[in-house]
């Protein structure tokens, strides 16, 4: 196709197509710049998410370790007691728990006057026992319960005295 240099509409068409080409080129360069910026923002966001997740996991593990440690420190030993009566005045204190009890002491404040071999700082193994005698008198009758404390359980625990 031959262009007539004096043909104005052809020159206008060339100028318009050149302007559209330049505009498309500028827009595509801007688009590439915006795309590059969006990719960098996505990478930064992904890194921040990974860091936040790692921090959350560390915080969770730390809280879990703290709670386990506090449970171990505050939890008294797994000691359970059963008081058995072997006669009118003879009693057997038996450890039916899952851990050995040390420093087992019976509170003497509510015991009758005759309390022979009542535990005071003794150790009782799992399944083990400690025998003692309690005899009530008119002035000091038999209590309804005895109070025990042991290492790890400083607050005394009540044990009902079984009937005869």
QUIHU-V992795 format. One record per backbone hydrogen bond with DSSP energy under -0.5 kcal/mol. CO is the residue of the C=O (numbers start at 1). NH is the residue of the N-H. E is the energy in kcal/mol with one decimal. If there is no record, write none. Layout:
CO_NH_E + CO_NH_E
This chain:
2_4_-0.6 + 3_5_-0.7 + 4_7_-2.7 + 6_8_-1.0 + 7_11_-1.5 + 8_12_-2.5 + 9_13_-2.3 + 10_14_-2.3 + 11_15_-2.5 + 12_16_-3.0 + 13_17_-2.6 + 14_18_-2.3 + 15_19_-2.4 + 16_20_-2.7 + 17_21_-2.1 + 18_22_-2.5 + 19_23_-2.9 + 20_24_-2.6 + 21_25_-2.4 + 22_26_-2.6 + 23_27_-2.7 + 24_28_-2.5 + 25_29_-2.2 + 26_30_-2.6 + 27_31_-2.9 + 28_32_-2.3 + 29_33_-2.2 + 30_34_-2.8 + 31_35_-2.7 + 32_36_-2.6 + 33_37_-2.4 + 34_38_-2.5 + 35_39_-2.3 + 36_40_-2.3 + 37_41_-2.3 + 38_42_-2.4 + 39_43_-2.3 + 40_44_-2.5 + 41_45_-2.7 + 42_46_-2.6 + 43_47_-2.6 + 44_48_-2.4 + 45_49_-2.6 + 46_50_-2.4 + 47_51_-2.4 + 48_52_-2.6 + 49_53_-2.6 + 50_54_-2.6 + 51_55_-2.7 + 52_56_-2.5 + 53_57_-2.5 + 54_58_-2.4 + 55_59_-2.7 + 56_60_-2.5 + 57_61_-2.6 + 58_62_-2.5 + 59_63_-2.7 + 60_64_-2.5 + 61_65_-2.6 + 62_66_-2.6 + 63_67_-2.6 + 64_68_-2.5 + 65_69_-2.4 + 66_70_-2.9 + 67_71_-2.3 + 68_72_-2.3 + 69_73_-2.5 + 70_74_-2.9 + 71_75_-2.2 + 77_79_-2.3 + 78_98_-2.0 + 78_99_-1.3 + 80_96_-2.2 + 80_97_-0.9 + 82_84_-0.6 + 82_94_-2.9 + 84_86_-0.5 + 84_92_-2.8 + 89_134_-2.5 + 90_86_-2.9 + 91_132_-2.2 + 92_84_-3.0 + 92_94_-0.7 + 93_130_-1.7 + 94_82_-2.0 + 94_96_-0.9 + 95_127_-2.5 + 101_124_-2.9 + 102_151_-2.9 + 104_121_-1.1 + 104_122_-1.9 + 105_149_-2.2 + 107_110_-0.6 + 108_111_-0.8 + 113_115_-0.9 + 114_135_-2.5 + 115_118_-0.5 + 116_133_-2.8 + 119_106_-2.9 + 122_104_-3.2 + 124_101_-2.7 + 125_128_-2.0 + 128_95_-2.4 + 130_93_-2.8 + 132_91_-2.9 + 133_116_-1.2 + 135_114_-1.0 + 140_137_-2.2 + 144_161_-2.5 + 146_148_-0.5 + 146_159_-2.8 + 147_107_-3.1 + 148_157_-3.3 + 149_105_-3.0 + 150_153_-2.9 + 153_150_-1.7 + 154_156_-0.5 + 157_148_-2.9 + 159_146_-2.6 + 160_162_-0.5
